[in-house]
């Protein structure tokens, strides 16, 4: 096996935590890098669990004991209704500093990384967006989990909805009960980053599994995983996977981003299928197969590099000196209609002080949307033309001038 970590990866909410549980059952606690953290306290204390450089083992153990007591105290104070929403993973997490930021050298991990270079076997979780930042020298083999973007989005929604409060009627309500928080934006962004990693690192062995197949046929998927890793008794993990883990069902909720998500998902799955056809360790053979997977991966990069894609449109924002505010495409489209949105922007501009003398009166500022920021416009006005033809000049002086406030 190539020296380096056995890396468990995938889009967040794609089954990486259950995959870590599988590796822990197979390879034992000593091989796992990271700690098990409940959702609500992990971000506050997980760094404190790491052993510090030069810290004696007995001091480390005492410090871990004290932190564990603090965690237990926080747990005891958690209201029962909040505990219902510990939904990140029913078995919690196995994470560390490399999980999101990637595997890079740091003096804090000098001993661990030196051992990896010598051939020590360790398992670490690095989610999709962390792969691109990782040093390939520390990557041995990667097991990458794929999950349908609609299920990923639904799983995210379950997390965000975990906030209850007591209303004036004395009953408990969910703060997000009237909101549909369901978007594939995160899936698209991190999968594009994973595609870039695969193109940049054709020699790193990687095996893909589909979360839905893992739940449906755990023995077959785990056996395939065992063949790829080439060490450990994976039959110990057969009972780890439970159908209840697949609680996030696909939903047909409208979003302008689904076309992008479907394209990225289909092409990434196509690349994964090609890569999975070879499970050996011969570097030349690995690179040969990866070259065949370059086409669908390159298509993902090409497709998502188009600024007109809805996922990219939603990220765009810029300063409007006419409105004296940050704006985006949706706001500009409403404003340029000359309706109530434009009136509100105009009022805001007139009531907002000039920024260090840089911002002029609205009548002397251009509309950048009609000058070049509108991706769908056939021809654009010059800065001077936009100022001369300022459409705010035609707005009514009061809100009453708009029919039904529109």
N, C-alpha and C positions, 0 to 999 in steps of 0.2 A: 504493500500500500504506500502511495506517495506520502512522504512525511508532511504532517500538518494536522490541524483539527479535523475531526468529523463534524461537519457543520450542518445543523438543522436550519433550513431557511424556508422562505415563502412569504407571501403577502400577509400582513397582520390579519388575524381572524381567519386564517386558512387551515388551521390545524397544527401549527408549529408546537404548541404547548403539549398536545397529546403525543406528538412525535417525540418530544423530549422525554415524556413519561415512558415511551416505548424504549428509548435508548437507555434510560436509567434502569429499567427492568432487565435489560440484556447485559449491560456493561457494568452496572453497579454504581453506587453513589460516588465512589472515588474518581470515576471517569467523567463525572458531570461538572462542568464549570457553571457556576451560578447558584442562586438560592431560590427557595420557594417563597413567594410573596403573595399575600392576599391583595386584591385589587386596591383597596382604599389606603394602604399604608406603604406599598412597595416603593413608590416614587420618593417617599420621604426618608426611608431608612436603608434601602438596599446597598447604597454605596458604603454605608457604615459597617456592613457585614464583611466587606473585603479586608483581607489581612494587609496591614500597612507594611511598607518596606522597612525591614529591620526590626519589626515588632516580634518580641519573644512569643512563643506559642502559648505560654500560660497567660500572658497579658491579653492575647487575642481571644482566648477562650473565655476569660472573665468578661471582656467587653461584649462579646457576642451574647453571653448569658444576660447581662444587664439590658442590652437592647431588646432581647427576646421578652424580657419582663415588661419593658415599655410598650412593646407591640401588643402583648397580652392585655395590658391595661386599656389601651386604645380600643382593642377588640371588644372588651367588656362594656365599653361606653357606647358602642354602636347600637342604635335602635333596631328593633326586630324588623321594621318595615324596610330599613335600608339594607339589611342583610339579604333580603330577597333579591337584590339587584347585584350581588357579587357574581356578575355574569361574564366576566372576561374569559374565565375558564373554570369549570367546576372543580378541577384538580389544581387550580392556581398556576403559578409560573415557575419556570426555571430560567432566570435571566441574570445578566451581569453587564459590565460596562461596554462590552463588545456588541451587545445585542442590537442596538440601533445605530451606533456610530461606526461599526465595523471593527475588524481585527487589525489594529495598528500598534506599533511599538510604543510602550510607555514604561518608564522606570518602575512604576507600581507593579507591573506584570513581568518584570525582567526574568524572574526565576521560572515562571510558567512558560513564557515564550522560548526561553533557552531550552527547556525540556522538550517542547514541541519540535524544535529544530533538531534535537538529538533523536527524536523518534518516539517520544512519549505519546500515549493514546489518550486523548481528551475529547469530549463532546461539548460543543457550544452552540447556542442559538444566535443566529444573525439574520434578522428579517431582511426582506428584499432590498430595501433602500440602504442597508448597511453593507451589502456585498460590494457595491461599486466603490466604496471607500476602503475596502479591505486590502491588505497586502497579500498578493497571491502566494508569497513564500510561506504563509501560515495556513494556507488552505489545502487540506488533504483531499477529502471527498465531501461532496455536498448532497444532501437529501432535500429536495425542494418540493414543498407541498403546494398544489394548485387547487383552488376552489372557485366555483362559479361566482362571478362578480355580483350577481343579485343576492346570493346567500351571504357574501362578504358584507355587502351594504346593509342587509337586514341584521346581521350580527352586530355591526357597528351601531345600528339604531337601538338595539336592545341595551347597549351600554349607556348611550346618551340619555335614554329615558329613565335611568335609575335615580330619579329625584322626586320624592313625595313631600307634600306639605299639607297642613290642616287648614281647610278653608273656613270662611265665615259661617258656613253651615255646620261646622264641627266635624265634617267628614274629611277623610284623606283623599287628596287628589294628586295626580301626576302632573308635574310642571309642564310636560311636553305632550299631554294627552290630545291636544288639538293640533299638533304639528306632525307633519310627515318628514322625518329626518331620514332620508333614504337616497343616497347618492353613490355612484361608483367612482367618484373623483379620486379617492385615495387608491383604489385598486389600479386605476389607469396609470397614475403617476408612478407608483412603486414598481409596477410590472414593466413599464418602459425602462426604468433604471435597471431592473434585472436583465432585460434584453440587452442593454448596453454592456452589462458585465459579461454576459455570455459571449458577445462579439469580441470583447477585449481580451478574454481569457479562454481561448479555445482548448488549452491543454489541461484545464482543471476538470477532473471527473465529476459528473453530476448525474443524479438519478431523480426522476420526477415521479411523484405519486399524486393521484387525485383524491382529495379528501372524501368526496362522495363514494368513491370505490373502496377506500379504506374502511368506511363505516359499513358498506354493503358486503364486502368480501375481505375481511381483515386478514384471514390466514394467507390468501394468495398475495395480497399486497405486501404483507410483512415478510413472506418468503422471498419475494422479489427484492425487497430491501436487504434481506440477509445475504442474498447472492451478490448484491452490489458491494456491500460493506466488506464481506469476506472474513468476518470474525465475530465471535459471540454466538450464544444460543438464542436465536430470535423466537423460538417456540415459547420462551418464558413470557413473551409479550402478547400472546394470543388473546388473553383475557382482559388486556388493558382497554381495548376499544369497545365502547358500548354505543348502541344506537341512539341513546339519549343525547350524545354529544352533537348530533346533527339536528339542532333545534331551530335553526334559522332557515325557513323555507323561502323559496323564490316567490317574489310578488311582482305583479305587473303594475308597478307604480311609475307614473310618467316622470321622465327626466330627459332633458336635452342631451345628456351625456351617454345614454345607453348605446347609441350607435358606435361611439368611440370605444366603449367598454367591450362591446361584442366583437368588434374588429380586433382589438388587442388580445382578447381572450382566445378567439379562434386561431389566430396566428401563433400565439405563444404555445397553445396546445399542440399545434402542428409541429413546431420546433421541438417540443418536448417528446413527442412520439418518435421523431427521427433520432434524437439523441439517445432515447431509451433502447434503441435497437442494438446498441453495443454496450456491454457491461464489463469489459475487460479493463486492464490497467496499462496496455501498451499505448505509449504516448502518441505515436504516429497514427495508430488506428483511431484513437480518441479524436485527434485533430481532423482526421479524414471524415469521420461522421459529423463532426461539428461544422465542417465546411458546407455539408449538405443542409444543415439547419440554418445557415446564414441567410438564406433567401427570406423565409417568413420573419426572422428576427429583424432583418434590414427593412422589410416592409412595414413593420411596426414603427421603427424609427422614422422612416420616410413619411408615413401617414401622420404621425403625431407631431412632426416638425412643421406642418401646415398651420399657420396662425389662425386660419378660419375654422379649425376644429372647435367644437363647442367647449371641450375641456380647456383649451387654450384661451378661448374668448372669456371664460369665467374668471381667469386669473388676471386679465388685463385691467389695469387702473392707471390713472395719471392725474396730474394736477390741472384743474381748470382755473385759470386766473380770472376768467370772467365771473365765475361763480364763487371764487375764493374757497374752493373745496376740492377734495379728492373725488373723482368720478369714475364710473365704469361704463361699459357699452350700453347696458340696460338703461341707466340713468340718462345718458346722452340721447338715446333714441326717444325717450319720453320728452326730454327738454326741447329737442329740435322740432317737436310737433307744435311748440308754442302754447302749450296748455298750462295747467295748474303747476306742474313740476317746474316749468320755466319760470313762472311767477314766483314760486317759493325760492328758487335759486337766486333770482334777481333781488328779492327781499333780503335774503341772507347776505348777498354781496354788499348791499347798501348799508347793512347794519354791522358789517365786519370791518375792523380797522385794517388799513393797508399794512402789509408785511414789510417792514423796514423800507418803505417807500418803493418797493419793487412792483407791487400790485397797483395798477392804475384803476380808474373808474371803469365800471363794466362796459361803458360805451366805447372805451378805447382798447378793449381786449378782444382777441379773436376767439372763435369757437374752434378748438383744435379738432373736434370731431369732423367738421365739414372741411377742415384743411388737410386731413390725412389719416386720422385715427379710425375713421369709419372704413372697415375692411370691405364693405360691399358697395361702396360708392363708385360710380363709373369715372367721374372726374371730380377734382378737388378745387376749392377756392384757395387763393393765395392768402397769406396773413392779412395783407392790406385789403383785399376784397371782402374778407370775412368781417373786418372792422367796419368797413364802409356799408356793408349790407347787414348790419347787426339786427337779427330778427327780434331781439328783445325790445327794440324800439316800438314795435307794433303791439306789445302786450298791453292789456287794460291796466289801469292804475290801481284797481282794487280787485279783491277776490270776487266781489259781486259781478264782475264783468265776465265771469266764466259760468256757463250754463251748467247747473247742477254740480258746480265745483270741479268741473273736468276741463 
